[in-house]
């Protein structure tokens, strides 16, 4: 069978929450001022209770609301595909499966969380959502979701992407969202940064600060985050729950599960539903691939850190490169974040997830091989997972192991990156350890 498709009535109706199954648990988020655990009251200023309950929940399974299931059905259940032609080209005995999240309306896994986030905000009377976006994948997902529920949406888009990658901006505007280049004149944070440095390219950290400030300043407005937080990982678990059923139909079970890691949500979403089996003694390797140019797990430190430059977010216990780390301009925009989801971080700490770093040139090469063999052009982020799957398949090409990876998105709106690669304009870049150490020296001092 080339691809395994579930019927709509076989789609999971509950998300899986891995938190109670993390062997050594999670550390609580801290208030950046008092350094005490933050209560839901404070977070309720920018998040709806429905999501805050999920953020802290100890329930293993949480019902997916009917309204969310109906919208999921636009593209879910997503196909599980066996990459026969890739296997053949590699000459490996390994079986390579991928979960194709590129079939969503905006071409990535991000709507899996954007839709429930818009739903819970709508249910609690919120009128408007703010968010940040780098290359625009999260911004387009949230714009789509907000439009489904009749919410206004304002997206602070990192200046360089706003200028150089306009197509996702047009997608957001098509769904009715307002898009501002960040830093903008619309917030105090943005105006202060522009006064100092009018030509700044902006950063994800600055855009988060602006979106948070906007949400805090308006009663009818909440903030939405596309990765990192526990509720995002919960929503993304739909991919792993479906994949588990599909692997069963294929008569296979994965020996290795792979994903690319920016904030960690697509990798975690595919992998966490397999954790209970792992804890029951099943042998599975979980490998998260991050870029060598933004190596939170392989080059950073497990510590409390802020999610943004202005230190407005609660401090999260996570692998981090430091909240003022400025990643280089690599093309996998969605992997340029200084921190890693606390859930993924805890699983690395507990020795369940193995983190590895790969360079962008080998990833593009893998992406092009995938395009030529499987016929789908992957997002630059996704090429990191593909490279990872190839590394696993080629360790011992005679070993008949089963590999499952998350195909987090297609690359049809990222063709400028491929153009640069094909015309020799890209090179590898490892972040110098001294600079990582310098930014880690500025971590908030906790305990
Ligand atoms: C945003 C994005 C990522 C990285 O985000 P995670 O939270 O780590 O999943 C990966 N792939 C694609 C296609 C993305 O849009």
Boltz pocket constraint, residues with backbone or C-beta under 6 A from the ligand:
constraints:
  - pocket:
      binder: B
      contacts: [[A, 107], [A, 108], [A, 109], [A, 110], [A, 137], [A, 138], [A, 226], [A, 227], [A, 228], [A, 260], [A, 261], [A, 262], [A, 263], [A, 264], [A, 265], [A, 266], [A, 267], [A, 334], [A, 335], [A, 379], [A, 381], [A, 382], [A, 408], [A, 409], [A, 410]]
      max_distance: 6.0
